[in-house]
Amino acid sequence: MLVAVVLPTYNESENIARLLTQLRQVLPDSQLYVVDDNSPDGTGDIAERCAVDLGGIEVLHRPGKQGLGSAYRQGFAHVISQGVDVIVSMDVDFSHDPLSIPAMLAAIESGSDAVIGSRYVNGGGTKNWPIHRRLLSRWGNLYTAAVLGINVRDCTSGFRAYRASALASIAPETTKAEGYAFLSELVVRLSRRGMTISEVPILFVDRENGTSKMSGRIIAESMLLVTRWGISHRWNQMKSFLQRKKLGRKH
């Protein structure tokens, strides 16, 4: 399989070179795409130097900080056009271990359309997270799955592998969400289209270098959008049910 890895970055100068080096070791034949939002700390320039040293790396320079969803939309659109078989997404702060990628690719080879590196299946977990963050993440994922009616335990994990044809079929470029709600939006679209989504366990390790991009605004956006999507889905189901019932009475 031809594998591409999409890596959104903003101020990750302390992590990017080491991560690209490890990815090249784990996936020697893959194409690596860094989508940098004009990081003031020079992340994009470091990635360009790594491209010369390691090969198989392309850096997409964006004019400024536009958000996680926007970065992935541009990165996915670019990579899908390259004709790859599998697209991997992950954070660059080492919260996602590159050594977990082969297991995710194996699940794609076994028939999955999308694979989520999950903290919340047997064998998965988190490390170095404060208790309030663990509770918030766990509750948020339980709420998201319940409201949206999807059988996924870790809807907000950004560590994923997608069959490129499956990702293209849900038109990620037409999504609207930013922040981590974007990740839930993709899961919803995959689920609604009947795609096979599997989860493999990962240990999520909190970053040691750099600053987290998580904020209260991002969390609020995610919860509001999930609630809106859930209400809209149930309203559409109700309308469909009433319409079928009406047609049944006519016959």
C-alpha positions in Angstrom: 0.0 0.0 0.0 1.1 3.5 -0.8 0.8 5.4 2.6 0.8 9.1 3.2 0.9 10.8 6.6 -0.7 14.2 7.1 0.7 16.3 9.9 -0.9 19.7 10.8 1.6 21.9 12.7 1.7 25.1 14.6 4.7 26.0 16.8 6.0 22.5 17.0 9.7 23.3 16.5 10.7 21.1 19.4 9.0 18.0 18.0 8.8 18.1 14.2 12.4 17.0 13.3 12.4 14.0 15.7 8.9 12.9 14.6 9.7 13.1 10.9 12.9 11.1 11.5 10.9 8.4 13.4 8.2 8.2 10.8 10.8 7.7 8.1 12.2 4.8 10.1 8.8 3.2 10.7 7.4 3.9 7.2 10.5 4.1 4.9 8.4 4.3 1.7 5.7 6.6 2.8 5.1 10.2 1.8 5.0 12.7 4.7 3.0 16.0 4.4 3.5 18.8 6.9 0.7 21.3 6.9 2.2 24.3 8.7 0.2 27.4 9.7 3.1 29.8 9.3 4.4 28.9 12.8 6.3 31.8 14.3 8.8 29.4 15.9 10.1 28.2 12.5 8.4 24.8 12.4 7.9 25.0 8.6 11.5 25.9 8.0 12.7 22.9 10.1 10.4 20.7 8.2 11.9 21.9 4.9 15.4 21.0 6.1 14.1 17.6 7.1 12.7 17.2 3.6 16.2 17.7 2.1 17.8 15.3 4.6 15.1 12.5 4.7 13.3 12.8 1.4 9.7 12.0 0.7 8.5 15.1 2.6 6.4 17.9 1.3 5.6 21.0 3.4 2.4 22.9 2.7 2.9 26.5 4.0 -0.3 28.3 4.9 -0.5 32.1 5.5 -1.5 31.9 9.2 -3.2 29.9 12.0 -6.5 28.8 10.5 -7.4 25.8 12.7 -7.1 22.0 12.8 -10.1 21.3 10.6 -8.9 23.8 7.9 -5.4 22.2 8.0 -6.7 18.7 7.5 -9.1 19.8 4.8 -6.3 21.2 2.8 -3.9 18.4 3.6 -6.4 15.6 2.7 -7.5 17.3 -0.5 -3.8 17.6 -1.6 -3.0 14.0 -0.6 -6.1 12.4 -2.1 -5.1 13.9 -5.4 -1.7 12.1 -5.3 -3.4 8.7 -5.7 -2.3 7.1 -2.4 -4.0 4.0 -0.9 -4.0 5.0 2.8 -3.9 8.3 4.6 -2.7 8.5 8.2 -3.4 11.5 10.4 -1.6 12.2 13.7 -0.4 14.8 16.1 3.3 15.8 16.0 3.8 16.1 19.8 4.5 12.4 20.4 1.2 11.9 22.1 0.7 9.5 19.2 3.4 6.8 18.9 4.6 6.2 15.3 5.2 2.5 16.3 1.4 2.1 16.5 0.9 2.8 12.8 1.7 -0.8 11.5 -1.1 -2.2 13.5 -3.5 0.4 12.1 -2.3 -0.4 8.6 -2.9 -4.1 9.2 -6.5 -3.3 10.2 -6.9 -1.5 6.8 -5.5 -4.5 5.0 -8.0 -6.7 6.9 -10.9 -4.7 5.5 -11.5 -1.7 7.6 -12.3 1.6 5.8 -11.0 3.7 8.7 -9.0 2.8 11.8 -8.9 4.9 15.0 -6.0 4.7 17.5 -8.2 4.5 20.5 -7.6 5.3 24.2 -10.9 3.7 25.2 -10.8 0.1 24.0 -9.2 -2.8 25.8 -5.4 -2.2 26.0 -5.7 1.5 25.4 -5.2 4.4 27.8 -3.6 7.7 28.7 -0.4 8.7 30.4 0.6 11.9 32.3 -2.9 13.4 32.0 -4.5 15.1 35.0 -7.6 13.5 36.3 -9.9 16.4 35.2 -8.7 16.0 31.6 -9.2 12.3 31.6 -12.7 12.7 32.9 -13.5 15.4 30.4 -12.2 13.4 27.5 -14.0 10.2 28.6 -17.3 11.9 29.2 -17.0 13.9 25.9 -16.5 10.7 23.9 -19.3 8.9 25.6 -21.6 11.8 25.0 -20.6 12.2 21.4 -21.2 8.5 20.6 -24.6 8.5 22.4 -25.9 11.7 20.9 -24.8 10.8 17.4 -25.7 7.1 17.6 -22.4 5.8 16.5 -20.5 2.7 17.7 -17.1 4.4 18.2 -15.5 4.7 21.6 -12.9 7.4 20.8 -14.5 9.8 18.4 -12.1 12.6 19.1 -8.8 10.7 18.6 -6.8 12.3 15.8 -4.6 9.3 15.4 -6.2 7.5 12.4 -5.7 5.6 9.2 -8.2 6.0 6.3 -8.6 4.0 3.2 -8.1 6.9 0.7 -11.2 5.9 -1.3 -13.3 5.9 1.8 -12.1 9.3 2.9 -12.6 10.8 -0.6 -16.2 9.4 -0.6 -17.2 11.5 2.4 -15.8 14.7 0.8 -13.8 16.0 3.8 -13.3 19.3 2.0 -17.0 20.1 2.6 -16.9 19.7 6.4 -17.4 22.9 8.5 -16.0 22.1 11.9 -12.7 23.3 13.3 -10.9 22.1 16.3 -11.5 18.6 17.5 -15.2 18.7 16.3 -13.7 18.1 12.9 -12.6 14.7 13.9 -16.1 13.8 15.2 -17.6 15.1 11.9 -15.5 12.7 9.9 -16.6 9.8 12.1 -20.2 10.7 11.7 -19.9 10.9 7.9 -18.1 7.5 7.7 -20.7 5.9 10.0 -23.7 7.3 8.1 -22.3 5.9 4.8 -21.9 2.4 6.4 -18.1 2.4 6.4 -16.3 -0.2 8.5 -14.6 1.7 11.4 -12.3 -0.2 13.7 -10.4 0.8 16.8 -6.9 -0.4 17.8 -5.6 0.4 21.3 -3.0 3.1 21.8 -1.4 4.7 24.8 -1.9 8.4 24.6 1.1 10.2 26.2 0.7 13.9 27.1 3.2 16.1 25.3 6.6 16.9 27.0 7.6 19.7 24.7 5.6 22.6 23.3 2.2 24.0 24.2 -1.2 22.2 23.9 -3.6 23.8 21.4 -6.6 22.7 23.4 -8.8 25.5 24.8 -12.2 26.0 26.4 -13.4 27.5 23.2 -12.5 24.4 21.2 -14.2 22.1 23.8 -17.4 24.3 23.8 -17.5 24.3 19.9 -17.2 20.5 19.9 -20.0 19.9 22.4 -22.3 22.4 20.7 -21.8 21.0 17.2 -22.2 17.4 18.4 -25.5 18.4 20.1 -26.7 20.2 17.0 -25.8 17.2 14.7 -27.5 14.8 17.1 -30.7 16.8 17.2 -30.7 17.3 13.4 -30.2 13.5 12.8 -33.0 12.6 15.1 -35.3 15.2 13.5 -34.5 13.8 10.1 -35.2 10.3 11.4 -38.6 11.4 12.8 -39.5 13.1 9.5 -38.6 10.0 7.5 -40.6 7.8 9.9 -43.7 10.1 9.6 -43.4 10.2 5.9 -43.2 6.4 5.6 -46.2 6.1 7.9 -48.2 8.5 5.8 -47.3 6.6 2.6 -48.3 3.4 4.3 -51.8 4.8 5.1 -52.3 5.8 1.5 -51.6 2.2 0.3 
